[in-house]
């Protein structure tokens, strides 16, 4: 396992930020990771584990060791009459896992089609889209402790999943390397077409009894129509979380903005689309220097070519300040900021 020096990270982050890391290596097995922890970590003052690089903003050169996770693979663990348990290793591209499940008619994650990144990042973020979250099908994961190198199984009930949240972003942040994720999927899937424009696309195609492939295809079509390919225009997907506010706050905003979209949550709070808040503040399609908010999706901050990480972060802070000043809501970044 080679340790390289002074390598550009531009190919390894979807924002396309051209910063360097002092040290760089790739892990392709569990043994590689254990070797790093037990024999190598002592030589580096800090480290950063990356997969697809789709949820990070690199603001400066990294004075430590960057570890690229290339542990890939998908396997069927067990099954019964109604369900299958599918294990995927953490370096596998998330969309490859979705396609594997869709092609085998294993239902549950088809609404999460075309989400960028790798499987290992999915439980950290509790990724979600179009009415579905990872936790809906999550069974367990195996993780390696970054000090002891011991493996531990985390079942669903201890992962503390919330909206784009998990134990791995809070009390266990930076303590574990997620090695594999196991999902429980249905052999008799029930499709979810109620969120966003999925049903509209199905109607346009005269699909009255959709399969999970129909749902996946619709989601892919929607995402491709709204979201730029990071290979063509650098971005990290949704930059901010959709805020959840008290009902009284939502009602106050709606007095001034009667058409405000909102979603009632089981906890009694109201979710307001961050994209709508940003658009009301005039940021949609606004470019400043080499960065700005995308013209079709205000929630995306993009790199128009040569933006630095600090330039993008400063733009995000300006958007955040503008929304807070107008609505009294502080948007929380969904992207992991590496300063």
Protein Blocks (a to p, Z undefined) as FASTA:
>chain_A
ZZdehiafklmcfklpacddfbdcddfbfklmmmmmmmmmmmpcbdcddfklpacccfbd
cdbdddddfbecdddfbdcfkbccddddfklcfklmmmmmmmnopahjlmmgoiacdfkl
mmmnopaeehiafklmocbdcdddfklopacdddfklnopaehiafklmmmgokaccfbd
cddddfbdcddfkgcjllmmmmmnopabdcfklmmmmmmmmmmmmpccfklogcehjfbd
cddddfklmmmmmmmmmmlccdddfkopacddfklmmmmnopgopaehjbccdfklmkbc
cdfklacfklmmmmmmmmmmmmmmmnopacddfbdcdZZ
